[in-house]
Amino acid sequence: MPRSAAPTIDEVAAAAGVSRATVSRVMNGRSTVAPDIAERVRGVARDLRYQPSRVARSLSTGRTNSVALVVPDLANPMFQQILRGTMAAAAPHDYRVLVAETVENARAEAEVALEARQRCDALVLAAPRTSEDELRDLLPRLEPVVVVNRHVPGRTVPSVRVDYGAGVRSMVDHLVALGHQELAYVAGPPSSASNALRVRALDDARERHPGLRVTTLPCGPTVEAGYRVADRVLATDATGVVAFNDLVAFGLLARLDEAGVAVPGDLSVGGFDDIELARYATPSLTTAAVPQADLGRRAWELLHARVLGVERSRLGAEGIALHVTPGLVVRGSTGPVPPARRHG
């Protein structure tokens, strides 16, 4: 007759002729058991299809074999891909990834992160919105922790960061080469550190391109925010738009289409991130491409080294901060300035 219940550790121990403690040590990967006995226990476990309890393992080892990923917005495909990358990298090490969302609420971020850390062995904090001072005080309480897309002066916390400045520079240079001198920047959340880096890059662009004018419009990180800001974009003299991210660009494209504004015939639009749907927008979206899943994989590599207690000297100079440079992907949403709107 087929078994009606999952096999227990006692059954494995009896079949292998060893104690429960020996089975536990073998299944937890400890090297204190003789190799022949360990192989016998593993063979019995395979035959019985025994799966050790994660709860029991946690009590035995003091670890949960899980890490938490805290993100500001799970609706954003960027953070979904970071999650997938982290999960894919952690799975071969028998680690699970739990996710917590702060819903772009900077005030709730510390509480969410601390609660998540209590339930897991370590934490990945993605694009935190907390202020620099608050984050500096918070990070020691989260150890081991890795931060994605944030630099914290005064803390040697491992991080994986996107060079947002380089991405914005490539987008602006592309638009200027097409003849655009009047741009609008549709900004992200004020609490976003990456938004501040974009603004700084735009300031640099004005110096590099004499005569370039950039109007910054408050917006947000979502499709709806991009849709709402479109009429304000049209009220400027802009011939080109640099959107905070691809979602904002999608909202812009939808509203511009309703208003009868041709893209790129009347107005060029550029995004940021290159989420999966960017190439399928109408028109397809020019964007600064970020290897999103790779951010998650790299964050896991740094975090795993942290959990294992790998010394920083062994990680090397790149072990504390890994930098990713976006690549410009030119598609159908950007084009030359319309002849009627060219200056000079």
N, C-alpha and C positions, 0 to 999 in steps of 0.2 A: 504493500500500500504506500502511496506517496506520503511524504511528511506533511503534517498539518501545521507545524510551527517551525520557526527558524531555529537552527541549531544553537546551542549555548556554549559558552566557554568551558563549562563543566564537561559537556559531551566531547569536545575536542581534547581536553586534558585526559579524559578516561580512555579515549581511542588511541591517543599517542603515548599513554603510559607515563605522563608527566603531571606536574602540579598546575593549578590555575595560574600561579605566579609565573611559571615558565612560559605558558601559552601567552600571557600578557606581555612578557618581555619580548618574545619573538615577534608578536603581531605589532608591537610598538617600535620594532626595528633596532632594539638594543643589542649590543654585541657581547653581552655577558653570558650568552648561552653557547655551548659547544656546537660547532657547525653541523655535525651529524644529527644532533637532537633538534636543532632549529629547522633543518630540512625535513625531518620527520613530522614536526608539528605543522609546518607549512603544507606538506603533502596531505595530512589529515584535514586541515582546514579547507584545502581545495576540494577534496573528495566530498566533504560535508557541506560545501558551499557556505562556509561560516564567514560572516561579516562582523568584525568587531564593532561594538557600539562606540560612536563618536563621543557620547557623554562619558562612558567609562574610560575611554582613552584620555579624555580631557582631565578627568580626576586623577588618572595615573601619572600623566606626563606634566600636568600643569599647563598644558596648551590646548587651545580649541581647534588648531589647524584651520583657522579662518582669519581673514583680514577684512577690514571695512573700507569701503570707498565712499567718501562724502562728496557730493556734487551739488551745485547750486540749482540745477534744472535738468531733470531726467527727460523732459520733452525735447531737449536740444539733442539732435543726433550726434553732435560732437562728443557729448558726455556719454552717450550710449556706446559709441565706438571705443572710448577710453575704457569703459567697463568691460566690453568684450575683449579688448586686448589684455587687460589685467587678468580676467578669468582664464583666457587661453594660456597665458604664461604661468599662472598659479596651479592649474589643474595637474600637470605632470608631477608636481611636488606634493600632491594630495592636500592642497589648500583650497578652501572655498572662499568666495568673495561675496560679502554682504554689502548691500548698497543703502545709503541713507541720503535723502534729499532735503535741502534747506529751503527750497522754493524761493530762491533769491532773497532770503531774509537774513541780512547780515547780523542782526541782533540775536537770532536763534542759532547761529552757526556754532559758537563755542559749546553750547549745551548739547547740540546734536552730535558734534564730534566727540565730546567727552563720553556721552552715553554709548556711542558706537564703539569707542575704544575699550570700554569696560567689558564688552561682549566678545571681543576679538583679541588676537595676539598682537596686532599691529594695525596701522591706519595709513591710507592714502587720502590726502586732502587735496581735492582738485579745484583749482581756481577759487580759492577762498576769498570771500568778500569782506571779511573782518578787517578792521583798520590795522595798520602796521604795528602800532603799540600793543593792541589787544592780541594780535597774532604772535608777537614776540613773547608775550607772557603765557600764551596758551600752549605753544609747541612743546615745551619741556614736560607738560602734563600728558602729552599724547605719545611720548616715546614708546616703542620705535615708530617713527612716522616719516613719510616722504611727501613732499609738496609738489603738485603739478601747477605750472604756470604762475609761480609767485616767488619772488626773491625777498628774503627777510634779513636785512642788515643786522649784524650782531649775532646771528644764529647760524651755526654750521650744519644745518639740516639738509639732507640730500634732496635734490630737486630736479625735475625735468621741466625745461622751459622752452617755449616757442619764441623765436625772435620776431615778435610782432612788428617791431620797427622795420626790419628788413622786408617783411611782407607788404607793409603799407608803402614803403619806398618804391618797391617794384610796381605796385599798382599805380601810384602817382606818376612814376616815370613813363609807364605805358600810356596813360591818359594824356600826359603832356606831349609825348611823341605823336599822338593823334591830333594835336592842335588845341587841346583843352587848356584854357587859362582860368576858367571859372568853375570851381569845384564846390560840392557840398559834402561835408562829412556827417553822416547820420550816426550819432554817437551811441555807445552802449551804456550800461548802468554806471552811474557815478562812482559806485563802490568797487568797480572792476579795475584791478591793477592793469590788465591788458588794454583796457580803454585808455588809461593814462599813457601807456607806451605808444598807442596809436596816435594820440594827440601830440605827443612829443615828436614823433616822426613826421607829422604834418607840419609842425613848426619848422623842422629842419628842411622840409621840402620847399617851403617858401623861400628860404635862404638859397637853396640850390637852384631854384627856378625863378629868377627875377620876373616880376609881373604876375606870378601865380597868386590867385586869391582863393581862399578856402573859407566857406561859411560853415560853422559847426552848429548842428541842430540837435537838441536833446531828443533822445528816442528811447531805446531799450534793446533787449536782446531777442525779441520774438517776432514772428510773422505779423501778428496784430499790430505791434508797435510800428513796424515798417509800413504797414498799410495806412496807419493813422498819420504818419509824418509826410506822406507823399505830397499832399497839397501844399505843405510848407516848403517842401523842396521846390515845387513848381513856382512858388512865389519869389524865389531867389533868381539870380541870373545864371545859375549853374548850368553848364552843358554836360557835366559829368558828376557822378555820385560815387563816393566811397562809402559802402555800407559797413557797419560794425561787424556783421557776419552774414552768412548766406541766408539765414532765416529772415533777417531784416530785409535783405535784397528781394526775397520772394514776395514779401508783403508789398514792397515798392512796385515790383513788376505787376502785381495783380491790380493795384489801384491805378497805375499809369495806363494799363490796358483799358480799364473802365473809362478813364478820362480821355481816351483817344490819343494818347501820347505814344509815338512810335519809339521803340527801343531797338537799336541804337540810333535810328534816324533822327529823332528829336533830342534824345537824352541817353547818354551812356551810363550803365550801372555796373559797378564792380562789387563783389562780395568778399568773404573771407572764410576759410576753413576747407572748402571743397567737400561738403557733405555729399552723400551718395546721389541725392536728387538734383544737385547743381547742374549736371550735364543734361538733365531731362526737363529743365525749366523752359519756358517760352518767352524770349529766346534762351538758348543755353547760356549759363552764367559764367562770365569771366570772374575768376576768383584766385585768391592766394591759397594754395593747397597745403594743408597740414596733415602729416601722416598720423591720423588720430589714434588708431588702434596701437600704433607703435609707441605712442606716449604711455599707454597703459602697460605695454610690455616692459618698457624701460623702467617705469615706476616700480613694477613688481621686482625687477632684477635688483634695483637699489634697496627695496624694502626687504627682500629675502636675505640679502647680504647683512642688512641691519639686524634682522631677527636671529641670524646665525652668529652674530657678533663678529663679523669680518672687520678687521681693523681698517681704518681709513687709508693707511699707507698701502695696503694691499689693493684697495679700490683704485688707487692712482689719482692723478690730478683731475680726471674727468669723473671720478666717483662721486663727488659731492654735487656737482651741477652738470647735467647733460643738456646741451642746447640743440634745438631743432630749427632749421631755417626753412620757411615756406617757399614753395616754388610757384611762380605765376603760371596759371593755366588760362590762356586766351581763348574765349569762345565767342558766341554771337551777340552778347549783350553790350559790347563796347565797339565803337567805331569812330570815324573822323567827325570833327565838329561840323554841323550843317553849314553850308556856305553862307546862309543868311545871318548866321550868328558868329561868324569869325570876326575877330577884332583886328583892326589895322588893315 
